[in-house]
Amino acid sequence: MTSANPALRHQVKRIYKELLYMGKDFPQGYDYFRTRLHKAFMSQQHIDDEEKIKKGIERAEFVRKEIEALYFLKKYRTLRHTYDKF
């Protein structure tokens, strides 16, 4: 991303780092998640249009929320399974 807008560059880096951090608990493993995330971001690095970059950031935020929901569901199922035995 060679955007003239440093704020967008900062947002892209921030969401990438957040997603990378969230990948620690990914069911298929961190290496699987990291390589897929890197490939997804690198496939979009040629985009220079600010509107397209903003849409990409919105899509990344959506993915972050979906992964977060997946983790909460996993926690909920684990707790429910643990306490339903009693």
N, CA and C atoms as an extended XYZ file, in Angstrom:
258
Properties=species:S:1:pos:R:3:atomname:S:1:resname:S:1:resid:I:1 pbc="F F F"
N         0.847       -1.178        0.000 N   MET     1
C         0.000        0.000        0.000 CA  MET     1
C         0.888        1.234        0.000 C   MET     1
N         0.844        1.974       -1.047 N   THR     2
C         1.652        3.181       -1.143 CA  THR     2
C         0.741        4.402       -1.139 C   THR     2
N        -0.100        4.485       -0.144 N   SER     3
C        -1.056        5.572       -0.053 CA  SER     3
C        -0.371        6.835        0.472 C   SER     3
N        -0.866        7.972        0.002 N   ALA     4
C        -0.339        9.245        0.480 CA  ALA     4
C        -0.919        9.579        1.855 C   ALA     4
N        -1.937        8.851        2.259 N   ASN     5
C        -2.597        9.114        3.522 CA  ASN     5
C        -2.013        8.215        4.618 C   ASN     5
N        -1.201        8.795        5.520 N   PRO     6
C        -0.586        7.973        6.574 CA  PRO     6
C        -1.603        7.440        7.584 C   PRO     6
N        -2.748        8.092        7.714 N   ALA     7
C        -3.770        7.614        8.643 CA  ALA     7
C        -4.326        6.266        8.185 C   ALA     7
N        -4.536        6.121        6.884 N   LEU     8
C        -5.024        4.843        6.364 CA  LEU     8
C        -3.978        3.747        6.543 C   LEU     8
N        -2.741        4.099        6.316 N   ARG     9
C        -1.655        3.128        6.493 CA  ARG     9
C        -1.606        2.651        7.940 C   ARG     9
N        -1.787        3.579        8.865 N   HIS    10
C        -1.796        3.237       10.282 CA  HIS    10
C        -2.974        2.318       10.607 C   HIS    10
N        -4.150        2.595       10.037 N   GLN    11
C        -5.316        1.757       10.283 CA  GLN    11
C        -5.104        0.339        9.757 C   GLN    11
N        -4.500        0.236        8.587 N   VAL    12
C        -4.240       -1.084        8.007 CA  VAL    12
C        -3.268       -1.856        8.892 C   VAL    12
N        -2.225       -1.210        9.349 N   LYS    13
C        -1.266       -1.873       10.232 CA  LYS    13
C        -1.921       -2.296       11.541 C   LYS    13
N        -2.771       -1.436       12.082 N   ARG    14
C        -3.451       -1.721       13.349 CA  ARG    14
C        -4.342       -2.955       13.222 C   ARG    14
N        -5.161       -3.007       12.173 N   ILE    15
C        -6.069       -4.137       12.025 CA  ILE    15
C        -5.286       -5.416       11.734 C   ILE    15
N        -4.187       -5.302       11.005 N   TYR    16
C        -3.346       -6.472       10.737 CA  TYR    16
C        -2.774       -7.023       12.043 C   TYR    16
N        -2.277       -6.126       12.884 N   LYS    17
C        -1.713       -6.554       14.163 CA  LYS    17
C        -2.777       -7.155       15.075 C   LYS    17
N        -3.983       -6.569       15.070 N   GLU    18
C        -5.068       -7.111       15.885 CA  GLU    18
C        -5.436       -8.516       15.425 C   GLU    18
N        -5.566       -8.687       14.117 N   LEU    19
C        -5.907       -9.998       13.589 CA  LEU    19
C        -4.804      -11.006       13.869 C   LEU    19
N        -3.564      -10.578       13.743 N   LEU    20
C        -2.436      -11.460       14.011 CA  LEU    20
C        -2.442      -11.905       15.478 C   LEU    20
N        -2.748      -10.985       16.374 N   TYR    21
C        -2.825      -11.316       17.795 CA  TYR    21
C        -3.962      -12.300       18.059 C   TYR    21
N        -5.098      -12.088       17.402 N   MET    22
C        -6.245      -12.972       17.593 CA  MET    22
C        -5.973      -14.372       17.053 C   MET    22
N        -5.045      -14.482       16.129 N   GLY    23
C        -4.741      -15.767       15.524 CA  GLY    23
C        -4.061      -16.751       16.458 C   GLY    23
N        -3.623      -16.281       17.612 N   LYS    24
C        -2.952      -17.179       18.566 CA  LYS    24
C        -3.851      -18.330       18.985 C   LYS    24
N        -5.144      -18.074       19.074 N   ASP    25
C        -6.085      -19.086       19.555 CA  ASP    25
C        -6.871      -19.740       18.422 C   ASP    25
N        -6.438      -19.559       17.198 N   PHE    26
C        -7.179      -20.102       16.068 CA  PHE    26
C        -7.149      -21.624       16.098 C   PHE    26
N        -8.288      -22.272       15.823 N   PRO    27
C        -8.353      -23.739       15.934 CA  PRO    27
C        -7.337      -24.505       15.076 C   PRO    27
N        -7.033      -24.034       13.859 N   GLN    28
C        -6.079      -24.747       13.010 CA  GLN    28
C        -4.633      -24.410       13.333 C   GLN    28
N        -4.417      -23.508       14.238 N   GLY    29
C        -3.062      -23.166       14.645 CA  GLY    29
C        -2.638      -21.793       14.162 C   GLY    29
N        -1.655      -21.249       14.853 N   TYR    30
C        -1.186      -19.895       14.575 CA  TYR    30
C        -0.496      -19.790       13.214 C   TYR    30
N         0.317      -20.776       12.874 N   ASP    31
C         1.031      -20.725       11.593 CA  ASP    31
C         0.068      -20.727       10.416 C   ASP    31
N        -0.965      -21.549       10.502 N   TYR    32
C        -1.989      -21.585        9.452 CA  TYR    32
C        -2.642      -20.215        9.305 C   TYR    32
N        -3.034      -19.636       10.437 N   PHE    33
C        -3.711      -18.340       10.425 CA  PHE    33
C        -2.794      -17.245        9.894 C   PHE    33
N        -1.551      -17.236       10.365 N   ARG    34
C        -0.614      -16.180        9.982 CA  ARG    34
C        -0.335      -16.191        8.484 C   ARG    34
N        -0.124      -17.361        7.913 N   THR    35
C         0.156      -17.418        6.474 CA  THR    35
C        -1.055      -16.991        5.660 C   THR    35
N        -2.239      -17.380        6.079 N   ARG    36
C        -3.455      -16.983        5.349 CA  ARG    36
C        -3.695      -15.478        5.471 C   ARG    36
N        -3.471      -14.931        6.657 N   LEU    37
C        -3.655      -13.498        6.868 CA  LEU    37
C        -2.662      -12.702        6.034 C   LEU    37
N        -1.416      -13.130        6.044 N   HIS    38
C        -0.385      -12.438        5.274 CA  HIS    38
C        -0.719      -12.471        3.779 C   HIS    38
N        -1.136      -13.622        3.300 N   LYS    39
C        -1.490      -13.750        1.888 CA  LYS    39
C        -2.669      -12.831        1.527 C   LYS    39
N        -3.662      -12.746        2.417 N   ALA    40
C        -4.825      -11.894        2.169 CA  ALA    40
C        -4.434      -10.419        2.103 C   ALA    40
N        -3.574       -9.987        3.007 N   PHE    41
C        -3.168       -8.583        3.015 CA  PHE    41
C        -2.240       -8.273        1.834 C   PHE    41
N        -1.355       -9.172        1.511 N   MET    42
C        -0.421       -8.948        0.399 CA  MET    42
C        -1.137       -8.936       -0.951 C   MET    42
N        -2.244       -9.647       -1.061 N   SER    43
C        -2.985       -9.640       -2.320 CA  SER    43
C        -3.662       -8.296       -2.572 C   SER    43
N        -3.771       -7.478       -1.530 N   GLN    44
C        -4.419       -6.172       -1.648 CA  GLN    44
C        -3.434       -5.007       -1.599 C   GLN    44
N        -2.155       -5.272       -1.568 N   GLN    45
C        -1.178       -4.208       -1.381 CA  GLN    45
C        -1.068       -3.256       -2.567 C   GLN    45
N        -1.537       -3.649       -3.730 N   HIS    46
C        -1.438       -2.802       -4.915 CA  HIS    46
C        -2.502       -1.712       -4.965 C   HIS    46
N        -3.482       -1.753       -4.078 N   ILE    47
C        -4.597       -0.802       -4.094 CA  ILE    47
C        -4.109        0.574       -3.646 C   ILE    47
N        -4.391        1.598       -4.462 N   ASP    48
C        -4.002        2.972       -4.150 CA  ASP    48
C        -5.199        3.879       -3.882 C   ASP    48
N        -6.375        3.471       -4.311 N   ASP    49
C        -7.578        4.285       -4.153 CA  ASP    49
C        -8.012        4.289       -2.686 C   ASP    49
N        -8.190        5.459       -2.113 N   GLU    50
C        -8.524        5.574       -0.688 CA  GLU    50
C        -9.859        4.913       -0.360 C   GLU    50
N       -10.838        5.005       -1.247 N   GLU    51
C       -12.143        4.393       -0.995 CA  GLU    51
C       -12.027        2.877       -0.934 C   GLU    51
N       -11.237        2.302       -1.821 N   LYS    52
C       -11.047        0.850       -1.814 CA  LYS    52
C       -10.295        0.411       -0.562 C   LYS    52
N        -9.363        1.221       -0.125 N   ILE    53
C        -8.619        0.908        1.099 CA  ILE    53
C        -9.564        0.945        2.295 C   ILE    53
N       -10.442        1.938        2.343 N   LYS    54
C       -11.415        2.033        3.441 CA  LYS    54
C       -12.358        0.838        3.433 C   LYS    54
N       -12.785        0.400        2.245 N   LYS    55
C       -13.657       -0.777        2.166 CA  LYS    55
C       -12.914       -2.025        2.637 C   LYS    55
N       -11.629       -2.120        2.314 N   GLY    56
C       -10.825       -3.243        2.784 CA  GLY    56
C       -10.687       -3.248        4.296 C   GLY    56
N       -10.526       -2.066        4.877 N   ILE    57
C       -10.436       -1.944        6.339 CA  ILE    57
C       -11.757       -2.368        6.972 C   ILE    57
N       -12.874       -1.955        6.372 N   GLU    58
C       -14.189       -2.350        6.886 CA  GLU    58
C       -14.360       -3.865        6.823 C   GLU    58
N       -13.913       -4.475        5.730 N   ARG    59
C       -14.006       -5.927        5.585 CA  ARG    59
C       -13.136       -6.623        6.639 C   ARG    59
N       -11.956       -6.073        6.905 N   ALA    60
C       -11.068       -6.649        7.921 CA  ALA    60
C       -11.693       -6.521        9.313 C   ALA    60
N       -12.366       -5.411        9.581 N   GLU    61
C       -13.054       -5.233       10.865 CA  GLU    61
C       -14.168       -6.266       11.008 C   GLU    61
N       -14.878       -6.538        9.912 N   PHE    62
C       -15.932       -7.544        9.932 CA  PHE    62
C       -15.345       -8.920       10.244 C   PHE    62
N       -14.241       -9.245        9.619 N   VAL    63
C       -13.579      -10.526        9.861 CA  VAL    63
C       -13.127      -10.612       11.313 C   VAL    63
N       -12.617       -9.519       11.849 N   ARG    64
C       -12.194       -9.499       13.250 CA  ARG    64
C       -13.376       -9.798       14.173 C   ARG    64
N       -14.521       -9.188       13.892 N   LYS    65
C       -15.710       -9.430       14.712 CA  LYS    65
C       -16.184      -10.874       14.596 C   LYS    65
N       -16.096      -11.444       13.399 N   GLU    66
C       -16.496      -12.834       13.204 CA  GLU    66
C       -15.579      -13.789       13.971 C   GLU    66
N       -14.293      -13.533       13.945 N   ILE    67
C       -13.348      -14.376       14.686 CA  ILE    67
C       -13.598      -14.252       16.181 C   ILE    67
N       -13.865      -13.026       16.623 N   GLU    68
C       -14.177      -12.797       18.032 CA  GLU    68
C       -15.427      -13.578       18.430 C   GLU    68
N       -16.451      -13.565       17.585 N   ALA    69
C       -17.676      -14.310       17.869 CA  ALA    69
C       -17.395      -15.808       17.918 C   ALA    69
N       -16.535      -16.284       17.042 N   LEU    70
C       -16.151      -17.696       17.045 CA  LEU    70
C       -15.500      -18.070       18.370 C   LEU    70
N       -14.622      -17.232       18.870 N   TYR    71
C       -13.949      -17.502       20.142 CA  TYR    71
C       -14.931      -17.479       21.312 C   TYR    71
N       -15.862      -16.509       21.314 N   PHE    72
C       -16.844      -16.446       22.393 CA  PHE    72
C       -17.745      -17.683       22.367 C   PHE    72
N       -18.114      -18.123       21.176 N   LEU    73
C       -18.944      -19.314       21.069 CA  LEU    73
C       -18.202      -20.546       21.572 C   LEU    73
N       -16.933      -20.630       21.248 N   LYS    74
C       -16.113      -21.759       21.724 CA  LYS    74
C       -16.048      -21.754       23.250 C   LYS    74
N       -15.843      -20.568       23.842 N   LYS    75
C       -15.807      -20.454       25.307 CA  LYS    75
C       -17.139      -20.861       25.920 C   LYS    75
N       -18.226      -20.372       25.321 N   TYR    76
C       -19.562      -20.663       25.827 CA  TYR    76
C       -19.832      -22.163       25.790 C   TYR    76
N       -19.500      -22.804       24.668 N   ARG    77
C       -19.740      -24.239       24.549 CA  ARG    77
C       -18.915      -25.030       25.559 C   ARG    77
N       -17.685      -24.599       25.780 N   THR    78
C       -16.832      -25.277       26.746 CA  THR    78
C       -17.407      -25.149       28.153 C   THR    78
N       -17.807      -23.944       28.526 N   LEU    79
C       -18.391      -23.742       29.856 CA  LEU    79
C       -19.695      -24.505       30.004 C   LEU    79
N       -20.519      -24.470       28.992 N   ARG    80
C       -21.799      -25.172       29.069 CA  ARG    80
C       -21.578      -26.675       29.198 C   ARG    80
N       -20.639      -27.190       28.428 N   HIS    81
C       -20.329      -28.615       28.501 CA  HIS    81
C       -19.794      -28.987       29.887 C   HIS    81
N       -18.990      -28.116       30.473 N   THR    82
C       -18.419      -28.371       31.787 CA  THR    82
C       -19.481      -28.374       32.874 C   THR    82
N       -20.382      -27.400       32.849 N   TYR    83
C       -21.340      -27.256       33.932 CA  TYR    83
C       -22.623      -28.030       33.728 C   TYR    83
N       -22.883      -28.545       32.551 N   ASP    84
C       -24.076      -29.372       32.338 CA  ASP    84
C       -23.933      -30.774       32.924 C   ASP    84
N       -22.716      -31.146       33.262 N   LYS    85
C       -22.483      -32.474       33.827 CA  LYS    85
C       -23.046      -32.585       35.237 C   LYS    85
N       -23.178      -31.458       35.920 N   PHE    86
C       -23.613      -31.485       37.318 CA  PHE    86
C       -25.092      -31.432       37.443 C   PHE    86
